[in-house]
Amino acid sequence: MLTSCLWDRDGAGPLAPVVVFGGTFGHLAGTRAPGMVAWDPATELPWLGGAFQSRATGLPNIGFAVELIGGAPLSLPLSAALPMAAPGCTLLASPDLQRTYVAEGTLELVAPLPNSPALVGATFVQQIVSLQLGAGGAVVAASSSNALTATVGVW
């Protein structure tokens, strides 16, 4: 799956593009595999000095979600890092920054962007890896979302 949308608030540019890629990932027992929603009218795009907002859906109700934000895309089987990963799951974002959340089905993500002109045109990749917990609290399954590539824009 590959979709994209170029955002330009006032028509004068530069743009703040967000691209969704990946999307062939496994399913955890009893849940849908997580999917990152690229954008909708309620989310904020990666504008300098703002906050990039995205949403992860299909997360397990009992487990953790690890947000990966990286400066480069990857293509590594998730099972190379987590042997319990569902078949077909792929790490698509380099794990330069990691944030962990309690998974409860849907997760609203906010990444603040400093008002630093050096960031204009910088690109980052965002992905979610979900970890499902068993009755004893051990990780019993892992899955990965598709990923977003976003470029910081200014207006």
C-alpha positions in Angstrom: 0.0 0.0 0.0 1.3 3.4 -0.8 -0.6 6.6 -0.4 0.5 10.2 -0.1 -0.8 13.7 0.3 1.2 16.9 0.0 0.1 19.6 2.3 0.5 23.3 1.7 -1.5 25.6 4.0 -1.3 28.9 2.0 -0.4 27.8 -1.5 3.0 29.4 -1.3 4.9 26.2 -0.1 7.0 24.5 0.9 5.0 21.4 1.3 4.8 19.1 4.3 4.3 15.6 2.7 3.2 12.5 4.6 3.5 9.1 2.9 2.1 5.8 4.2 4.0 2.7 3.1 4.2 -1.0 4.1 1.1 -2.7 5.1 1.6 -6.5 4.7 1.8 -7.5 8.4 0.5 -10.4 10.5 -2.3 -10.5 12.9 -2.2 -11.1 16.7 -4.5 -13.7 18.2 -7.9 -12.2 18.5 -7.0 -8.7 17.2 -6.4 -6.9 14.0 -2.8 -6.1 13.3 -2.1 -2.4 14.0 -2.4 0.1 11.1 -1.1 3.6 11.2 -3.6 6.1 9.8 -1.6 8.7 7.9 -3.9 11.7 8.2 -7.4 12.8 8.6 -9.0 16.3 9.2 -8.4 16.0 12.9 -4.7 15.4 12.9 -1.8 17.9 12.6 0.8 17.6 9.9 4.6 18.1 10.4 4.8 21.9 10.5 7.8 23.6 12.0 7.0 24.7 15.6 3.9 22.5 15.7 3.2 18.9 16.6 2.9 16.1 14.1 -0.1 13.9 15.1 -1.0 10.4 13.9 -3.1 7.5 15.1 -2.4 3.8 15.5 -5.3 1.5 15.4 -5.9 -2.3 15.8 -3.6 -2.6 18.9 -4.2 -5.3 21.4 -6.3 -4.4 24.5 -3.7 -5.9 26.8 -0.1 -5.1 25.9 2.3 -2.4 24.9 2.9 -0.3 21.8 6.4 0.9 21.0 6.5 3.9 18.7 9.7 4.0 16.5 10.8 7.3 15.0 13.8 7.1 12.8 15.8 9.1 10.3 15.9 6.3 7.8 13.6 3.6 6.5 14.4 -0.1 7.1 13.2 -3.4 5.7 14.0 -6.0 8.4 11.8 -9.0 9.4 10.4 -8.2 12.8 11.1 -11.8 13.8 14.9 -11.0 13.6 14.4 -8.8 16.7 11.4 -10.5 18.3 11.1 -14.2 17.6 7.4 -14.3 18.6 6.5 -11.8 15.8 3.7 -12.7 13.5 4.8 -13.9 10.0 5.1 -11.1 7.4 5.8 -8.3 10.0 8.6 -5.9 9.0 10.5 -3.2 10.8 10.2 -0.2 8.5 11.6 2.6 10.7 15.1 2.8 12.2 14.7 2.8 16.0 16.5 6.1 16.6 13.8 7.3 19.1 11.5 4.9 20.9 8.5 5.7 23.1 6.5 3.0 24.9 2.8 3.2 25.6 0.1 1.0 27.2 -1.8 -0.5 24.3 -5.6 -0.1 24.5 -6.8 -0.6 20.9 -6.1 2.9 19.6 -3.3 5.2 20.3 -3.1 8.9 19.5 0.5 10.0 18.9 2.0 13.4 19.2 5.5 14.3 18.1 6.4 18.0 19.0 8.5 19.8 16.4 10.8 22.6 17.7 10.7 25.9 15.9 14.2 25.4 14.4 14.7 26.4 10.7 17.3 23.6 10.4 14.4 21.1 10.6 12.7 22.3 7.4 12.9 19.5 4.8 14.0 16.9 7.4 12.3 13.6 6.9 11.5 11.0 9.6 9.8 7.6 9.6 7.3 6.5 12.2 6.1 3.0 13.0 4.3 1.1 15.8 5.4 -2.3 17.1 2.7 -3.9 19.3 3.5 -6.4 22.0 0.6 -8.6 23.3 0.8 -9.9 26.8 -0.3 -13.3 28.0 -2.0 -14.2 31.3 1.3 -14.3 33.2 2.4 -10.9 31.8 4.9 -12.3 29.3 5.0 -11.1 25.7 3.3 -13.8 23.7 3.0 -12.1 20.3 4.4 -9.1 18.4 3.2 -7.3 15.3 4.2 -4.2 13.4 2.1 -1.5 11.7 2.7 0.0 8.3 4.8 3.2 8.5 4.6 6.9 7.8 7.3 9.0 6.2 6.9 12.7 7.0 8.8 15.7 5.9 8.9 18.9 8.1 7.4 21.9 6.4 7.1 25.6 7.1 4.4 28.2 6.3 
